[in-house]
Amino acid sequence: MLTNIENGLILLVKGVEDMKTKFDKKNFDLLLKGTMVLTKIVQIISIIGLVALVLVAIGALIIPSDLYIIDLANVSKFNLNIGSLDLNMPIASMQGTLNIRYLLVFASATLMVYMASALYLFLKIEVFLTYVKKGKPFADENIHLMYYIGKVLVVLAFLLPLATYPFAWRIAHVLPLDISVNIEIEFGLLMIGLVVLLLASIFNYGAYLQDEYDQTV
């Protein structure tokens, strides 16, 4: 038996249905179309970024290593930020030269993980928006997709920082100094993932109430 709160929500759903004539479909369609265009642009940028990083990694492996040698006497400090990896290293005391070939390879591989994750997520978001465009925002497939996207975001919040470890290890191997490396959880991704999971639960409950209402009419 439905509780008073559920009955209230059902009345709200009915009220929303009664307000369909006031729904601004033009603005909604414009916003949806703009979001889908932005999603496609991000996908294209991610693909271009992945291709560029692959070319950089391949180039670093096939181009003569002499071209990647730098004189440490001309470098006083080394700062690098890749994802959640924040690396600050004074190298003023070092002498000689350094070959950065494999540093480029490891850096490219690390960035590929981030680019591939972004591409995968926005492909899923495009599928979600396609369901909305078809007028099926509360379809079971769409709700399951929202749960999936939320879970992926939460997992990536913990896994992406770990992707920077190989690069940090390579830095430490090439430059045997006291290196300060700070790797933290991607709290932004974690919060977004939790919000998406909450919205998925709300969508799921809304779909349940709609089914209950349809059965009582």
Residue pairs with C-beta under 8 A, 6 or more apart in sequence:
2 10
2 212
6 209
6 212
9 206
9 209
10 209
10 212
10 213
10 216
13 206
13 209
13 210
13 213
14 213
32 129
32 132
32 133
35 129
36 126
36 129
36 130
36 133
39 122
39 125
39 126
39 129
40 126
42 118
42 122
43 119
43 122
43 123
43 126
46 115
46 116
46 118
46 119
46 122
47 119
49 111
49 115
50 112
50 115
50 116
50 119
53 108
53 109
53 111
53 112
53 115
54 108
54 112
56 104
56 108
57 104
57 105
57 108
57 109
57 112
60 68
60 101
60 102
60 104
60 105
60 108
61 101
61 105
65 99
65 101
68 99
68 100
68 101
68 104
69 97
69 98
69 99
69 100
70 97
70 98
70 100
71 97
72 91
72 94
72 95
72 96
72 97
72 98
73 95
75 91
76 90
76 91
76 92
77 88
77 89
77 90
77 91
77 92
78 87
78 88
78 89
78 90
78 91
78 175
79 87
79 88
79 89
80 86
80 87
80 107
80 171
81 87
82 107
82 110
82 111
82 114
82 164
82 167
83 110
83 111
83 114
83 160
83 161
83 163
83 164
83 186
84 160
84 161
84 164
84 182
84 183
84 184
84 185
84 186
85 110
85 161
85 164
85 167
85 168
85 181
85 182
85 183
86 181
86 182
87 168
87 171
87 179
87 180
87 181
87 182
88 180
89 171
89 175
89 177
89 179
89 180
91 175
91 177
94 175
94 177
98 174
98 175
102 170
102 174
103 167
103 170
103 171
103 174
106 166
106 167
106 170
107 167
109 166
109 167
110 163
110 164
110 166
110 167
113 160
113 163
114 160
114 163
117 156
117 160
120 152
121 149
121 152
121 153
121 156
124 145
124 148
124 149
124 152
125 149
127 145
128 142
128 145
128 146
128 149
131 137
131 139
131 141
131 142
131 145
132 142
136 142
137 203
138 203
138 206
138 207
138 210
140 207
142 203
143 200
143 203
143 204
143 207
146 196
146 197
146 199
146 200
146 203
147 197
147 200
149 193
149 196
150 193
150 194
150 195
150 196
150 197
150 199
150 200
151 193
151 197
152 193
153 189
153 190
153 192
153 193
153 196
154 189
154 190
154 193
154 194
154 197
156 186
156 189
156 193
157 185
157 186
157 187
157 188
157 189
157 190
157 193
158 185
158 186
158 190
160 186
160 189
161 183
161 184
161 185
161 186
162 183
164 183
165 183
168 179
168 181
168 183
171 179
171 181
172 179
172 181
